Amino acid sequence: MSFAEFDPPERFVVGTVGPPGQRTFFLQARGGGRVVSLSVEKVQVTVLADRIGELLDAVEAAPGGGAPDNDPLEAPIEDAFRVSTMSLAWDTERDALVLECHDRDLDEEPEPAADEPQTVRVVLGVDAAREFARRAGAVVAAGRPPCPFCGQPLDPDGHICPRANGYRR
């Protein structure tokens, strides 16, 4: 796969595999009889959800009333690639959000033996974009709870808290 487009997707969600503290994050798009899963970092999901909300607010898109999608990712989950670079844009003619995910920075010089970059483009209406951002925030928040003293994630066995001079809490 060098390029896949979902315009619009039947479903576009973020989800995780694994227990808190060891989760792998995925973006998953379904449409046209195919499912594409892309692995991403937790921070990418957080920033993407924030930027989608900011973009929708900036273009004064009306709050959506779409149904929440809390279903799990579709199995089997095999990532097409790990997302390196994302771009986000607003299509004014269609009132739609356009997200592109790339396997590497497109400004980089490719290695001589490297294939062309892989790209997935997803076009979302306002309701679908707001629902994606809502779910992304919920998925990120469902991880390990923060330490009430230092804010770092708590492991099931506790953690060495810097605010407690290195004593395990």
N, C-alpha and C positions, 0 to 999 in steps of 0.2 A: 504494500500500500504506500503510494507516495502522496496521494491527495484524496481526502474523503470529505464530502460536503453533506450536511444535514440541514436542509432548508425547506421547511422547518423540521425538526426531529419529532418523532412520535414521543420520545422521552429523552431528557437530558438531565442527569443528576450527578451528585457527588456522593460517594460512599466510602466505607473503609472495610478492610479485612484485617482481623487480628484483634487481640485484647488491647485495652488502653495501655499506652506506653510502648506498644510494639505494633501499632496500627500502620497499615499501608493505605494511603489515600488514592482514590481513583475518580476520574471523570468518566462517565459512561453515556454514550449517545446511541440511540436506537432509531432506525428508520430505513425504509426501503428494503426490509428483509435482512438487515445486518445489524450487528451490535459491535461497537468499537469501544474499548476500554483503554484509558491512558493513565499511567501512574504519575502522580504529582506529589509535591511536598505539602505538608500541613500549612506552612506559611503562604504558599501559593494559593491555597483554597481560601485562607483568611483574607488575603489582599484582593483576590478576585471578587469575593462576596462584597467587600467594602466598596470596591471600585464600581461594581454593577449598581449598587445602591446609590452611590454618588452620581453616576452617569444618568440614571433614571430620574433622580431629583433635579439635575442640571437641565435636562430637556423637558422638565415638568410633565413627565409621564404620569398619568393618573394611577393611583394605587390600584393594584389588581385584586381580583376576587376569585382567582383560580383555586381549584381544589388542591390541598396539600398532598404531596407525594412522599410518603414515608416508607414505601416498599423497599426491600433490600435490592442490592445490585443484582443484575441478571447473571446467572452462572452459565458456563464456566467463565471465570474472569482471567483473561490473558491479556496483558497490556501490549498494545501495538507498539508503543514506545514510551519513554519517560519524557515528560514535557520539560523543555528547557526554557522556551520563550513563549509568551502569550501576548496577543494584541486584542484590544477591545475598541470597538467603534460603534457609532450610531448611524443607521441608515435613515436619513430624514424622509426620503420618499416613501419608505415602507413603514416608518415608525417601528423599527426593529433593531435589536442589539446584535452585533456581529462579533463573535469570538473566534479567534484563530489560535490554535495550539501547534507549536513547532517542536521538532525533536532537537533542534539546535538553533543558535543565534544565526539568523539569515545573513548578517553582515560578516560572519566569519568566513575565511577562505576554507572551502572543503578540502579534506585530505584527498590525495590523488585517487585512492581506491574507494572513496566514500560514495555511496549512492546519493541521489538527490535527496534533499531534506523531506521528511515526512510532515504532512500538514493535515490537520482536521479543522474544518470550518463549520461552526454551528450558528444558525440564525434563529434568534428567539424573539417572539412577540413580548410585549410589556408584561403580561400576566405570567408567562413562562419564565421570564428573566427574574421577576420578583420572587417567584416560588423557588427558583434555583438558589438565589441569594439567601432566602430564608432557611432553606434546607442546609446549605453550606455552613451557615452560622451555627445551626443546631448540631451538625455533625462534628464541627470543631469543638464546640462546648461540651460534647458528650465524652471527652477524654478524661484524663486524670484530674481530680480536683486540685486547685492550687493550695499551697501551704498558706494558712492564715497569717503567718509572720513574714515570709519573704516573697510569696507569690509564685515560687517555682512549683512545678508539678510534683505531687506526692506519689511516691511509689507505694505499692501495697504494703511493703515492709517499712514504710516511712522514708525519711531522707535526712541527709546531713544538712541542717539548716544553717546558713551563714549568719543569721541573726541570733543564733543560739551558740555562737563561738564553736561551731563544728560538732555540737552534741546532736545525736540522732533523736529526732522527734517521732 
